[in-house]
Amino acid sequence: MAADQLRTLRLATIAALLLLATACATTQERPPGPKLNHLNIEGTHQVSEGDIKDRILTSATPWWGFWPFGGPHYFDPNAWQADLRRIQRFYQAQGFYDAEVLSSEVKPQGANAVSIEVKVKEGEPTRIGDIEVTGLDALPQEFRKAHSERVMADLPMKKGDIFREDTWEETKAQVQGRLRELGYAEAEAGGEVRVDLETKQATVDLRITPGPRYRFGNTFVATDANPQVPPRRIIEQVQGSLKKGDWYSETALAEAQARVFRMGVFGAVKVNRGAPDRESGTVPVVVDVRESPFRSVRLGGGLGVDAARQEVRVLGEWTHRNFRGGLRRFTVRGRLGYAFIPSVFNRSKAGPVGEITTEFEQPRFLFRDLRLQTSLTLERGLEQAYDFWGGKLQAGVIWQPHRSLSIFPSYNLEVYRLTGRVSADERVPPIVLGCANNVTQCNIALSYLEVAVAWDRRDDPIEPRDGYYLAMSVQKGGSPFFFGDFTYVRLLPDLRFYQALDEDKRAVLAVKVRLGTLNPAGGGQSSIVTRFFSGGATAMRGFNGQRLSPLVALPTTANEPGPDGTVVPVVTQNQQWDTVPVGGNSMFESAVELRYQFSQSLMAAAFWDSGLVGIYDFSSKLSPRLFGPDHYHAVGLGMRYLTVVGPIRLDIARRLNIGRGLPVTTPGYIYPESGGCFGIGSKWKTNGPIARGATYAGSPEGLCALHLSIGEAF
């Protein structure tokens, strides 16, 4: 029996080895056809060649096909024959009923590649001769005129336009949507179009059936068998956007759905209308929700790279969304990393960095749209000019009356232990840190009230392509009612705008303007932790991280014998000194970026950034001037690889030589003659000082910067 089992085991082993060998010996699957190098369509005058190519299956190999994210495109004869019919059908949909494909030639190119040449004849387009509208007389007499004007205003289809099928469908959808926004929950828009091929005229018959006008009725909730979220809490959120007795509106339904989803405890939310009741003239609201797990854990990692700082980090977060009932949210998040300043290869300053934050949120604090939020943070950090240990306490309420609007007043207490260490034996002057008593290590406390207001109308906060974002932060630090080492007012408005330039939202214009001013009381000293810095992947990209800032030079010293024979460190002249950014009391940033997505996962960008950071606030007579000598400009190009967590972004920027050097407040500092790019072409002479007004813009920083990060710049 044992021998039979052994024999069976041997046979099974041999069979498995043979199967593995067969699998390893199989050759790579052959491509479906020859590589398609080029696809040209001639004769396109009134219809874009690119629009035609977007609507057929056959496509030429793009120029980026040589790299891992691309790949060659192949020619399939069967698909191409179907595409020829698609071309003619697309022309018909655009109103060109006489259009035809005159010729299609597949030309061999080399051993296993082809190109395609297509010629089309477009013919004359069919135009809209008349638009006949029926059904609006069924609207209620008291609303007929006003509602008819709103429904028919600025429709995409007009008399004299070329008849296009997509415009016809869009017109019907707009008419139906506008009627339903006015309360006609069963409104329909349809009709037909009669085309005369001889006269090239189209008669549009738009038939509208508005139906009765309805009001919202009762709200019903469908949830899990044993829900932990009481239905009354869901209904309460729905009533924030619609109430019983309001006129029916699909926008109100969408807003109610967003409100319920923002509760943060549902994996799926759907708010729909029920069957209308014609007798009562009401439409019930049906809310269908599915609860998600109330506890979650997230883990991740990150990498930050530029010429001024390199860091690796791991991230973690634990959240309980129903902490001790009542949908109270308790979150613990942490970040642990290791930073190298300025780089891994030049470790003049390196060490662990990290923070841990606990956050508690109480929904429905006093009333429905008000949330109480408190947080406590412990932090260890390394900056170019200093190290610090710190703690932050924040307590405030978030009022969100609309899904796009949030107002967050809070009290904040921050305590830091600052050490002005740049390297093992170089220190930053205490006045730069904001320390008193001429020390290079001190404890400071910031106590301030802050109001943060945000109006967010972006279509996507991670990869925005349409909409705008407005924000304003106002801080009042140190007052008779709150202790603190600094008394100041800090303002930071932020404006961002996004406009899609095509229907598919592949081309996007993005604009950002950001301004900040820090006004110390009586013109006194400000702390380095409250000042403004710019430069980096999410700021002015013509500078590396935080390098757009007033600077302090670190004089180089050499040991020389003293009069008594002892060794004395002496500052060496005619040598290039290192600099560290120490921040300023004024800041301005702007950016204009054109983004274009040319494949499913790749996007390119061209941008113009500008920025300044000044020593004095904007209320001072010595403040920097916009578009003056301290306002710097840069142009650049970037690539994005789109992922589910946001785009992986690579930007290269080149600063324009407009303006003068950055302010370096250390006496005896010698500016370089030229900056070069990435250390190539920079010059520095040792036979005399160079004033910052006589050198290049933004010196001593190089003229080029490279940034690798995750997420859009803004």
VENGIQUI-V777796 format. One record per residue. RES is the residue in one letter. SS is DSSP state (h for helix, s for strand, l for the rest). Layout:
{{RES SS} {RES SS}}
This chain:
{{M l} {A h} {A h} {D h} {Q h} {L h} {R h} {T h} {L h} {R h} {L h} {A h} {T h} {I h} {A h} {A h} {L h} {L h} {L h} {L h} {A h} {T h} {A h} {C h} {A h} {T l} {T l} {Q l} {E l} {R l} {P l} {P l} {G l} {P l} {K s} {L s} {N s} {H s} {L s} {N s} {I s} {E s} {G l} {T l} {H l} {Q l} {V l} {S l} {E h} {G h} {D h} {I h} {K h} {D h} {R l} {I l} {L l} {T l} {S l} {A l} {T l} {P l} {W l} {W l} {G l} {F l} {W l} {P l} {F l} {G l} {G l} {P l} {H l} {Y s} {F l} {D l} {P h} {N h} {A h} {W h} {Q h} {A h} {D h} {L h} {R h} {R h} {I h} {Q h} {R h} {F h} {Y h} {Q h} {A h} {Q l} {G l} {F l} {Y l} {D l} {A l} {E s} {V s} {L s} {S s} {S s} {E s} {V s} {K s} {P s} {Q l} {G l} {A l} {N l} {A s} {V s} {S s} {I s} {E s} {V s} {K s} {V s} {K s} {E l} {G l} {E l} {P l} {T l} {R s} {I s} {G s} {D s} {I s} {E s} {V s} {T s} {G l} {L h} {D h} {A h} {L l} {P l} {Q l} {E l} {F l} {R h} {K h} {A h} {H h} {S h} {E h} {R h} {V h} {M h} {A l} {D l} {L l} {P l} {M l} {K l} {K l} {G l} {D l} {I s} {F l} {R l} {E h} {D h} {T h} {W h} {E h} {E h} {T h} {K h} {A h} {Q h} {V h} {Q h} {G h} {R h} {L h} {R h} {E h} {L l} {G l} {Y l} {A l} {E l} {A l} {E s} {A s} {G s} {G s} {E s} {V s} {R s} {V s} {D s} {L l} {E l} {T l} {K l} {Q s} {A s} {T s} {V s} {D s} {L s} {R s} {I s} {T s} {P l} {G l} {P l} {R l} {Y l} {R s} {F s} {G s} {N s} {T s} {F s} {V s} {A s} {T l} {D l} {A l} {N l} {P l} {Q l} {V l} {P l} {P h} {R h} {R h} {I h} {I h} {E h} {Q h} {V h} {Q l} {G l} {S l} {L l} {K l} {K l} {G l} {D l} {W s} {Y l} {S l} {E h} {T h} {A h} {L h} {A h} {E h} {A h} {Q h} {A h} {R h} {V h} {F h} {R l} {M l} {G l} {V l} {F s} {G s} {A s} {V s} {K s} {V s} {N s} {R s} {G l} {A l} {P l} {D s} {R l} {E l} {S l} {G l} {T s} {V s} {P s} {V s} {V s} {V s} {D s} {V s} {R s} {E s} {S l} {P l} {F l} {R s} {S s} {V s} {R s} {L s} {G s} {G s} {G s} {L s} {G s} {V s} {D l} {A l} {A l} {R l} {Q s} {E s} {V s} {R s} {V s} {L s} {G s} {E s} {W s} {T s} {H s} {R l} {N l} {F l} {R l} {G l} {G l} {L l} {R l} {R s} {F s} {T s} {V s} {R s} {G s} {R s} {L s} {G s} {Y s} {A s} {F s} {I s} {P s} {S s} {V l} {F l} {N s} {R s} {S s} {K s} {A s} {G s} {P s} {V s} {G s} {E s} {I s} {T s} {T s} {E s} {F s} {E s} {Q s} {P l} {R l} {F l} {L l} {F l} {R l} {D l} {L s} {R s} {L s} {Q s} {T s} {S s} {L s} {T s} {L s} {E s} {R s} {G s} {L s} {E l} {Q l} {A l} {Y l} {D s} {F s} {W s} {G s} {G s} {K s} {L s} {Q s} {A s} {G s} {V s} {I s} {W s} {Q s} {P s} {H s} {R l} {S l} {L s} {S s} {I s} {F s} {P s} {S s} {Y s} {N s} {L s} {E s} {V s} {Y s} {R s} {L s} {T s} {G l} {R s} {V s} {S s} {A l} {D l} {E s} {R s} {V l} {P l} {P h} {I h} {V h} {L h} {G l} {C l} {A l} {N l} {N l} {V l} {T l} {Q s} {C s} {N s} {I s} {A s} {L s} {S s} {Y s} {L s} {E s} {V s} {A s} {V s} {A s} {W s} {D s} {R l} {R l} {D l} {D l} {P l} {I l} {E l} {P l} {R l} {D l} {G s} {Y s} {Y s} {L s} {A s} {M s} {S s} {V s} {Q s} {K s} {G s} {G l} {S s} {P l} {F l} {F s} {F l} {G l} {D l} {F l} {T l} {Y s} {V s} {R s} {L s} {L s} {P s} {D s} {L s} {R s} {F s} {Y s} {Q s} {A s} {L l} {D l} {E l} {D l} {K l} {R l} {A s} {V s} {L s} {A s} {V s} {K s} {V s} {R s} {L s} {G s} {T s} {L s} {N s} {P s} {A h} {G h} {G h} {G l} {Q l} {S l} {S l} {I l} {V l} {T l} {R l} {F s} {F l} {S s} {G l} {G l} {A l} {T l} {A l} {M l} {R l} {G l} {F l} {N l} {G l} {Q l} {R l} {L s} {S l} {P l} {L s} {V s} {A s} {L s} {P l} {T l} {T s} {A s} {N s} {E s} {P s} {G l} {P l} {D l} {G l} {T l} {V s} {V s} {P s} {V s} {V s} {T l} {Q l} {N l} {Q l} {Q l} {W l} {D s} {T s} {V s} {P s} {V l} {G l} {G s} {N l} {S s} {M s} {F s} {E s} {S s} {A s} {V s} {E s} {L s} {R s} {Y s} {Q s} {F l} {S l} {Q l} {S l} {L s} {M s} {A s} {A s} {A s} {F s} {W s} {D s} {S s} {G s} {L s} {V s} {G s} {I l} {Y l} {D l} {F l} {S l} {S l} {K l} {L l} {S l} {P l} {R l} {L l} {F l} {G l} {P l} {D l} {H l} {Y s} {H s} {A s} {V s} {G s} {L s} {G s} {M s} {R s} {Y s} {L l} {T l} {V l} {V l} {G l} {P l} {I s} {R s} {L s} {D s} {I s} {A s} {R s} {R s} {L l} {N l} {I l} {G l} {R l} {G l} {L l} {P l} {V s} {T l} {T l} {P l} {G l} {Y l} {I l} {Y l} {P l} {E l} {S s} {G l} {G l} {C s} {F l} {G l} {I s} {G l} {S l} {K s} {W l} {K l} {T l} {N l} {G l} {P l} {I l} {A l} {R h} {G h} {A h} {T l} {Y l} {A l} {G l} {S l} {P l} {E l} {G l} {L l} {C s} {A s} {L s} {H s} {L s} {S s} {I s} {G l} {E l} {A l} {F l}}
